[in-house]
Amino acid sequence: MGLIHATSLERWQEWRRVRHPGRRLARALGSLRGAGDRASDDGLRLHSREGEGPGRVLIVVDPDGPASCGDLLAPLPYLHGAVDVLTVAGADHPALEAAGWDRTDVDAPGRTLHGRGLTAVLSAGQHGEVAAMAHRWARQVQVPSYVLQSGALTPYTAPLPPETTVLAWSRADGEFWRSGREDLVVRAIGSQRLWQAHHEGRPERAGPREDADPADDDRPDDRPDERVVFLGHLSDEALSRRLSVRAATTFCRRHGGRYRPGPDDTDPGSRLAHQLLRRRGVEFVAPDGMRTAPVAAVRSVEVLEAASRGIPAWVHAPDPPTWLREYWERYGMRRYGGPEATPAPALPEAEPAAALAEILESDG
């Protein structure tokens, strides 16, 4: 199985509009409520750094989450040539605040990019308006176009821009995203996020409380860090909220797990779902809590991240759809109750950020 909309961005956008109208309305209202505090976010900003050599790379950062932002900016220390980074004005990117960066507000992106001598355009995909515009511009002026995989792929992932090189976590992911298209090139470089998780290792556990009973050490099931934390992700557009709530309920009831809400699960529908879970007796932990505990989820990159750190991790869903079972298999995720936890993903020999920088400068 591949992408449902492998070639048409317009059809994917239409699917997204009708898939979960309540969630999208809540996000739109949230954006409107915060608009008064972000008056500078109405435009774009170009961050520029000079370098050595003839190449000049454009990195496009859409405001679609910290994960893709971190992956896209990770190659900056390895890029020797000039770099432009196009972002939403007012966005907070500490890596771009260092000395040596110039900043220019942009009203007409196409006119601004033209004549800068760009040799490569990189984004996390054309699902964001800024990146979609940049890839259209790159195709018109025949500048090589690259898309970096920043998250796990489902059939509902946005299609790739035409005539693009996809920099995937694995060959299997790249072929899945390409979905039979002949105008795309796949190069597997690994995941920077999982690479960092592996090298950072397992976070240190908090020490015992001063009032803790030493006898508790003989009862690991009573220690919070030993109980599995079920990772909520009700904002996941690929999953129905009904499936997500049912999975959390069955897991926490049957296996004594605790529920950690997803960081984006703040819309009214998610809050109602949280109330339902609490009425069903599900115990909650703070969104940033239990980082050393074993984890489970319906579908989350944090399962792979935990496995990379050496933390036991599983997936769980009652009666999962076919695409979800295939997703688990492609990423090597193990269902809870099986003989083993999810193994740590295989890592490439070179750090993905360094490999990415080399591709952008050598190809360009």
Residue pairs with C-beta under 8 A, 6 or more apart in sequence:
1 155
1 322
1 323
1 326
2 155
2 176
2 177
2 178
2 179
2 180
3 155
3 156
3 157
3 159
3 176
3 177
3 179
4 12
4 15
4 155
4 156
5 11
5 12
5 15
5 158
5 159
6 159
6 178
6 179
6 180
6 181
7 159
7 181
8 159
9 126
9 132
9 158
9 159
12 127
12 158
12 159
15 156
16 24
16 237
17 24
19 156
19 237
20 237
20 241
22 267
22 268
22 269
23 235
23 237
23 267
23 269
26 267
26 268
26 269
27 267
30 266
30 267
35 41
38 90
39 90
40 89
40 90
41 88
41 89
41 90
41 91
42 89
43 88
43 89
43 105
43 106
43 107
44 86
44 87
44 88
44 89
44 105
44 106
44 109
44 130
45 86
45 87
45 88
45 89
45 90
45 91
45 103
45 104
45 105
45 106
46 84
46 85
46 86
46 103
46 104
46 105
46 106
46 112
47 84
47 85
47 86
47 87
47 93
47 96
47 101
47 102
47 103
48 82
48 83
48 84
48 85
48 101
48 102
48 103
48 104
49 82
49 83
49 84
49 100
49 101
49 102
50 82
50 100
51 79
51 80
51 81
51 82
51 83
52 80
52 81
53 80
53 81
53 82
53 361
54 81
54 117
54 119
55 81
55 82
55 119
55 120
55 360
55 361
55 364
56 81
56 82
56 83
56 84
56 116
56 117
56 118
56 119
57 79
57 81
57 82
57 83
57 84
57 118
57 119
57 120
57 121
57 122
57 360
57 361
57 364
58 83
58 84
58 85
58 86
58 113
58 116
58 118
58 120
58 121
58 122
58 134
59 72
59 73
59 83
59 84
59 85
59 86
59 122
59 123
60 72
60 85
60 86
60 121
60 122
60 123
60 128
60 130
60 131
60 134
61 68
61 69
61 72
61 73
61 85
61 86
61 87
61 88
61 91
61 93
61 123
61 130
62 68
62 88
62 123
62 124
62 127
62 128
62 129
62 130
62 131
63 87
63 88
63 91
63 128
64 124
64 127
64 128
67 150
67 151
67 193
67 301
68 124
68 148
68 150
68 151
69 93
70 192
70 193
71 124
71 148
71 150
71 191
71 192
71 193
72 122
72 123
72 124
72 148
72 150
73 85
73 93
73 95
73 96
74 192
74 352
74 353
74 356
75 353
75 354
75 356
75 357
75 360
76 83
76 95
77 353
78 353
78 354
78 356
78 357
78 358
79 357
79 360
79 361
80 361
81 119
81 361
82 117
84 113
84 116
84 118
85 93
85 96
86 106
86 109
86 130
86 134
87 93
87 96
87 130
88 130
89 105
96 103
104 112
106 112
109 130
109 133
109 134
109 137
110 133
110 137
113 134
113 137
114 137
114 141
118 138
118 143
119 143
119 144
119 364
120 143
120 144
120 145
120 146
120 360
120 361
120 363
120 364
121 134
121 135
121 137
121 138
121 143
121 144
121 145
121 146
122 146
122 147
122 148
122 356
122 360
123 131
123 134
123 135
123 146
123 147
123 148
124 131
124 147
124 148
124 149
124 150
125 131
125 147
125 150
125 157
125 158
125 160
125 161
126 132
126 135
126 147
126 158
126 159
126 160
126 161
127 158
132 161
135 145
135 147
135 161
135 164
136 161
137 143
138 144
138 145
139 145
139 161
139 162
139 163
144 165
144 363
144 364
145 161
145 163
145 164
145 165
146 164
146 165
146 166
146 167
146 359
146 360
147 160
147 161
147 164
147 165
147 166
147 167
148 167
148 356
149 166
149 167
149 168
149 169
149 173
149 174
149 177
149 191
150 193
151 301
152 299
152 301
152 304
152 327
152 331
153 173
153 176
153 177
153 327
154 238
154 299
154 323
154 327
155 238
155 323
156 237
156 238
157 177
159 179
160 166
160 177
160 178
160 181
160 184
162 183
163 183
163 184
164 183
164 184
164 185
165 184
165 185
165 186
165 187
165 359
165 363
166 174
166 177
166 178
166 184
166 185
166 186
166 187
167 187
167 189
167 356
167 359
168 174
168 177
168 186
168 187
168 188
168 189
169 188
169 189
169 190
169 191
169 194
169 345
170 188
170 190
171 186
171 188
172 330
173 188
173 330
174 186
174 187
174 188
175 186
176 330
177 186
178 184
178 186
187 359
188 348
189 348
189 350
189 352
189 355
189 356
189 359
190 347
190 348
190 352
190 355
191 304
191 345
191 352
192 351
192 352
192 353
192 356
193 301
193 305
194 304
194 305
194 308
194 345
194 347
195 347
195 348
195 351
195 352
195 353
197 305
197 306
197 308
197 309
198 308
198 309
198 344
198 347
200 309
201 309
201 310
202 292
202 309
202 310
202 311
203 291
203 292
203 309
204 292
205 225
205 292
206 225
206 292
216 222
216 223
220 226
221 227
221 256
224 258
224 285
224 290
224 293
225 290
225 292
225 293
226 293
226 294
227 256
227 257
227 258
227 293
227 294
228 251
228 255
228 256
228 257
228 258
228 293
228 294
228 295
228 296
228 312
228 314
228 336
229 257
229 258
229 259
229 260
229 285
229 289
229 290
229 293
229 294
229 295
229 296
230 247
230 248
230 251
230 252
230 257
230 258
230 259
230 260
230 295
230 296
230 297
230 316
231 260
231 262
231 295
231 296
231 297
231 300
231 302
231 303
232 244
232 248
232 259
232 260
232 261
232 262
232 265
233 239
233 244
233 262
233 264
233 265
233 297
233 298
233 299
233 300
234 241
234 244
234 245
234 261
234 262
234 265
234 269
234 270
234 273
235 262
235 264
235 265
235 267
235 270
236 244
236 262
236 298
236 299
238 299
239 298
239 299
239 324
241 269
241 270
241 273
243 298
243 317
243 320
244 273
244 298
245 273
245 276
245 277
246 317
246 318
247 298
247 316
247 317
247 318
248 259
248 277
248 282
249 277
249 280
249 282
250 316
250 318
251 257
251 296
251 316
251 336
252 258
252 259
252 277
252 281
252 282
252 283
253 280
253 281
253 282
255 336
257 296
258 282
258 283
258 284
258 285
258 290
258 293
259 277
259 282
259 283
259 284
259 285
260 284
260 285
260 286
260 287
260 289
260 290
261 270
261 274
261 284
261 287
262 270
262 287
263 287
265 273
265 274
274 284
277 284
278 284
292 311
293 311
294 306
294 311
294 312
294 313
294 314
294 341
295 302
295 303
295 306
295 311
295 312
295 313
295 314
296 303
296 313
296 314
296 315
296 316
296 336
297 303
297 315
297 316
298 315
298 316
298 317
298 320
298 324
299 315
299 324
299 327
302 313
303 313
303 314
303 315
303 331
303 333
303 342
304 313
304 331
304 333
304 342
304 345
306 312
306 313
306 342
307 313
307 341
307 342
307 343
307 344
307 345
308 344
308 345
310 344
312 341
312 342
313 333
313 341
313 342
314 333
314 334
314 335
314 336
314 337
314 338
314 341
314 342
315 328
315 333
315 334
315 335
315 336
315 342
316 335
316 336
317 324
320 328
327 333
328 334
328 335
331 345
332 342
332 343
332 345
333 342
334 340
334 341
334 342
334 343
348 355
